[in-house]
């Protein structure tokens, strides 16, 4: 498993309390995430909104989800893609930091 996928899995396990095996496909992850999202929406919609706001998912999409206009699978896909963006960004900045001249640090 590459570093990017490790980041995504760790974030999903931490934020959504999903237990992921080491080698789970994107489709399986989205399926598990969709089930968890459905569960959270039914029981604690406030927690769902908090998690989605932390990921910076657009409010209109959240409102459509609550009206049943978007499926939990579509929401799970948005969450997965957002985590993927975050992973790419973190890896980019990590590489930038490693290439920086350490002698210039104070």
C-alpha positions in Angstrom: 0.0 0.0 0.0 1.4 3.4 -1.0 1.8 6.3 1.4 -1.2 8.1 -0.1 -3.5 5.2 0.4 -2.2 4.8 4.0 -3.1 8.4 4.7 -6.6 7.9 3.3 -7.2 4.7 5.3 -5.9 6.3 8.5 -8.1 9.4 8.1 -11.2 7.2 7.4 -10.5 5.0 10.3 -10.0 7.9 12.6 -12.8 10.2 11.5 -15.4 7.6 10.4 -14.5 4.7 12.7 -14.2 2.3 9.8 -12.0 -0.7 10.2 -10.1 -1.2 6.9 -8.0 -4.1 5.9 -4.6 -3.3 4.4 -5.5 -4.1 0.9 -9.1 -2.9 0.3 -10.2 -1.6 -3.1 -11.5 1.9 -3.5 -15.0 0.4 -4.3 -14.9 -1.6 -1.0 -13.9 1.5 1.0 -16.6 3.6 -0.5 -19.1 0.8 0.2 -18.1 0.6 3.9 -18.0 4.4 4.1 -21.5 4.7 2.6 -22.9 2.3 5.2 -21.2 4.3 8.0 -22.5 7.6 6.6 -26.1 6.2 6.4 -25.8 5.1 10.0 -24.5 8.5 11.2 -27.1 10.4 9.3 -29.9 8.3 10.8 -28.6 8.5 14.4 -26.7 11.7 14.8 -27.1 14.1 11.8 -25.2 16.8 13.8 -22.1 14.6 13.8 -22.5 14.0 10.1 -22.5 17.7 9.4 -19.5 18.3 11.6 -17.5 15.6 9.8 -18.5 17.0 6.4 -17.7 20.6 7.3 -14.2 19.5 8.5 -13.7 18.0 5.1 -14.9 21.2 3.4 -17.7 19.5 1.5 -20.1 22.1 -0.1 -23.2 22.9 2.0 -25.5 22.5 -1.0 -24.4 19.0 -1.5 -25.0 18.3 2.2 -28.5 19.7 2.0 -29.2 17.6 -1.1 -28.0 14.6 0.8 -30.3 15.3 3.7 -33.3 15.6 1.3 -32.4 12.3 -0.2 -31.4 13.8 -3.5 -27.8 12.3 -3.2 -27.2 8.7 -2.2 -24.8 7.7 0.6 -22.6 6.2 -2.0 -22.3 9.6 -3.7 -21.4 11.2 -0.4 -18.9 8.4 0.3 -17.3 9.1 -3.1 -17.1 12.8 -2.2 -15.5 12.0 1.1 -13.0 9.6 -0.4 -12.0 12.1 -3.2 -11.6 14.9 -0.6 -9.3 12.6 1.5 -7.4 11.8 -1.7 -6.9 15.6 -2.4 -5.7 16.1 1.2 -3.3 13.1 0.9 -1.8 14.5 -2.3 -1.4 17.9 -0.8 0.3 16.6 2.4 2.7 14.4 0.4 3.5 17.4 -1.8 4.4 19.6 1.1 6.3 16.8 2.8 8.5 16.4 -0.3 8.9 20.2 -0.5 10.1 20.3 3.2 12.5 17.5 2.6 14.1 19.2 -0.4 14.6 22.5 1.5 18.2 23.3 2.6 18.4 22.4 6.3 21.3 24.8 6.8 19.0 27.8 6.2 16.7 26.8 9.0 17.2 28.8 12.2 
